[in-house]
Amino acid sequence: MINNFKGAITSIGFNSVCGTGQNAYYELVHTLPSEKKISTYDPEGFLGTKGIRFLNNATLMYCNLAFQCISNRNLGAKIIAEADKIGLYDGSDLSNIEDGFIFDLTAKMDGPALVSPMSAPNTIANASSSMMAIKSTIKGPNFTVCGGACGSLQALDIALLHLSENMIDCAIVGSTEITSRYHQAVRQGELRGEAQEQDAPEMGIAFSIESLENAQKQGTEILGTILGVHSGQKLRKETSEGLLIRLCSQLLKQTDLSSEQLDGLILSAGSHCIDEVIFKKQVNEKINPDLAIIYPESVHGYGDNAGGFAGMLFGIGLFNQKIKNNLPSLRIDGTPKESYKHLIIATIDRTGYGIVTLLKKA
Amino acid sequence: MKKKRVVITGMGVVSPLGSDLQEFWTAIKNGQIGIQGLTKLSTEHYKGNPIAAEVKGTETLAFEGLDQLSEYSQAVYYATAATKLSLVDAGLTENIEEDNNYGLIIGTTSGNQDMVERTINNFEIESRDDELNPNAAEMLAHFRPIELSAKVASLCNFGGTNMVIPTACAAGNYAFGTAYSMIQQGRTPVIVAGGADPFTRSCYTIFYRLGAMTQTNIQPFDENRTGMVVGEGAAMLVLEELDHALARNANIYAEVKGYGLACDAYHPTTPDPDGSGAILAMNKALDMSQLSVEEIDYISAHGTGTKANDAHEAKAMNKVFGTQLQNMPVSGIKSMLGHCMGAASALEGVASVMSIQDQIIPPTMNTASLDPTFSQAFVVTSKAIEDRPVENVISNAFAFGGNICSVIFGKYNN
């Protein structure tokens, strides 16, 4: 609940096997490339060459995304003038697992004297946003948060919290999806023998977020408006579907939006945690009898923590008609609208944690 | 809309100085040291005199659900125990029966990294090419950081937000600050917030390789200080909206006045020698709290006992507090507790709150002679200070990556 505060998305960073920039996302969802691994995480060379061999892939990609936002929003002068009024936020999950595994394995097998101290920071999940602060000289809040499949929206929530308190003027919020054998093992372990869904390709998404009021005053291009965020944990007697219904209902109430004004619900991470038939029934009974549920994971695969932001990008694509309802392999439960103005983006984690955000067309 | 006031109504600790709040506080007041020889790792490869601040004796804790946590990280166990201790201390039940939107925020450094260690050890993984079979994968899946907060929230039946903040050694303060903002904005009346970290081979090795660990004692701000000692544990505070606490006649320990977040933007493991992030964070905490430096009675320092940390912290305190610092009590309770990583600032938060409650400023052990290179001296004593009023305390926490958070706790005045 952010007391009527509205956030404006003022720039987008995207990185995938289809390249960087917002259009690369639309190419990704239309072409569904079989390649999962990105070959160059910072193709623009924002990070330069000095010292980058010690950075892990998540850090390289996070920094690239954040620099895309800085460049697209022309934040350079702002950073020089008020370095502490910009915050960096990272919605993480397993960004450090590969480094943590190899570090520990080396310490055990080769002895502590043979681990590299240079690799030590990568074992902690705050490495990416911390390195971005060093590279960009941003001195505002540096905030990594882990929310599993809800990680990216969780980071967005914290950024909005800080914006609403005037702690910062601008937040750069990113989330990266990296693959490795350790990531795959965790996913296999989580599924415990259940059928494996199609893994998401490596992908990173970042947004620069400002208060809507300030962005409008400055005449900044607004790519979407965030009306609110709401999150919660499944109560003992609650189902996953019930949790999402509770969160969506509270979000609508908090933002004073009637359920009739809602054009769709995008469940963009954790769809494997719910029974879609039960969910659809409850959505139609308790929120809106005509509401369609959109499952973009059917298009870009099942990831760890960036799914929420992928859902937001998907929603912006629907707003702008860059993405159409007849996208190959897109699963939609219900009758979709021809155009969209208000969308809920929802994510749920296997641990029973959920988060939803309400996105409005700019 | 008027912002809500946030008070502290319960606390729970799992620490190298015990897992009972009063036992912990008595030990801190009396200068008891919880650092001993390393037992949770083979000492074979760690040269010299490997020491650690290990948690022991938690088997006496008897809460529902603790016995179901063997497959989870030690951090989940510590956090569950500390959360349940804090709930009981707050006069709430360890399981909230009714529907609620209570939140849970846990800061950490290593998170569930011990699950990596357990997977490597149990499945005898010897090289990065070794296959992870389905059982190993299932064990490794418990590495996911979200389990740390979501599992604890489930065990306590909390229906509100929960998250893990992995901002290393400042993470406990990050959790307090975030909980404070969320309650202030009316999102929920109760958030249990703090920090938890397991003892891990990785963490011990990191500080060993960085040459940051002492072989003897932690001597915060001493001219001959030689480093820190890795510790573990958890501390959780019940942060509650004031009216909610008053309505149920809760015991109020203290009030959260504000906090400041900043980043050094300097180096992954070394603090900015100019203390830029620390200065920003302390000033922002003072601004948010609407307090002047004259109204701060005591600084609970990050005080790791390393050359770099203590020098930059002293510089930052000098810059923020000016001549006020000369008469300011500054404590470094890591001299007793070791550096408990993500739990460190949470444990220091507990000590700060208890100092306000009991009007006693805890001592700093092993500091014989304040470093003369500091711009000005401040008050560091090996005896608790009992003759000064403690209205407001600022607690500093600094982390790898230059992640910094200062929190101000104040006496609750109605």
Interface residues (C-beta under 8 A of the other chain):
Chain A: M1 I2 N3 A83 D84 G87 L88 S92 D93 L94 I97 G100 F101 I102 F103 D104 L105 A107 K108 M109 G111 P112 A113 V115 S116 P117 A120 P121 T123 I124 A125 N126 A127 S129 S130 M131 A133 I134 S136 T137 I138 K139 G140 P141 N142 F143 T144 V145 C146 G147 G148 C150 G151 Q154 D157 I158 L161 H162 S164 E165 M167 R181 Y182 A185 V186 R187 Q188 G189 E190 R192 G193 S231 G232 Q233 K234 L235 R236 E238 D349 T351 G352 Y353 I355
Chain B: M1 H45 Y46 D99 N100 N101 L104 T109 S110 G111 Q113 V116 E117 I120 N121 I125 E126 S127 R128 L132 P134 A136 A137 E138 M139 L140 A141 H142 F143 R144 P145 I146 E147 S149 A150 K151 A153 S154 N157 F158 G159 G160 T161 N162 M163 V164 I165 P166 T167 A168 Y174 T178 S181 M182 Q185 G186 R187 T200 R201 S202 Y204 T205 I206 Y208 R209 L210 L261 A262 C263 D264 A265 Y266 H267 P268 T269 S276 G277 L280 K284 A399 F400 G401 G402 N403
